[in-house]
Amino acid sequence: MQHDKVGSVMTMDVVRALYDTSSEEVARLPAEHRIGGLPVVDDDDRVIGVVTASDLVGHRAAAPDPHRTRRRPGSRRPSPVRGRAAATGPTAGRLMSAPPVTAYAEDTIVEAARTMARRGVKRLPLLDEEDRLVGLVTRRDLLQVFLRPDGDIRGEVIEEVLVRVLWLTPHSVDVSVTQGVVTLDGRLERRSETEIAVAMARRTDGVVAVVDELTWHLNDTRLRSDEHVPHGVADDRPRTL
């Protein structure tokens, strides 16, 4: 499970803005770095919002057109202070969408993908255990994981799940993968082993779903906890069925 944590596929050099970063700078940074948006952080590097291309477009659409603005007869001219504020424009803190949608670098890739899908965002700032910004992941980053070749997925399920965790030989279970859907077919000694195999296969990078066609000889889930036999430690040799 080499990419189990979303932090393993994140971009660590994150382009960011402060609350007081000018709108001109906020507009320049995404264009310069070819990104669709950037997080806004406070002085402690905690994410307080996100500015996206949609936020910038919305701001520009709402701004009055100076070429069409006319002063009505008898109206007062704007004060110099207000004139300077209008010329400068709002800051990142005024443009950003808040509260931000974030995740932790220690979250699994599947959890991060579900958060992005549920909240409808294209990029996800990632935080450390102190809620400080440590990276960023995009939909493209996650797609590169989920679009793994079926052969790579099958090899990892066999090696990591069957051999390393359950101590089975590679051919103990028939593993087939079609467009990310893993099918497990075979007969194991204990029911608990089948549950472990299915659960860990689901957590493998690139797996869309798992079809469980496994059977077992012994339903050890009914045993009392003091009678439970730990999986894979009945002997010190790989087992065949």
Buried (B, 14 or more C-beta within 10 A) or exposed (E): BEBBBBBBBBBEEBBBBBBEBBBEBBBEBBEEEEBEBBBBBEEEBBBBBBBBBEBBEEBEEEEEEEEEEEEEEEEEEEEEEEEEEEEEBBBBBBBBBEEBBBBBBBBBBBBBBEBBEEEEBEBBBBBBEEEEBBBBBBBEBBEBBBEBEBEEBBBBBBEBBBBEBBBBBEEBBEBEBEEBBBBBEBEBBBBBBBBBBBEBBBBBBBBEEBBBEBEBEBEBEEEEEEEEEEBBEEEEEBBEE
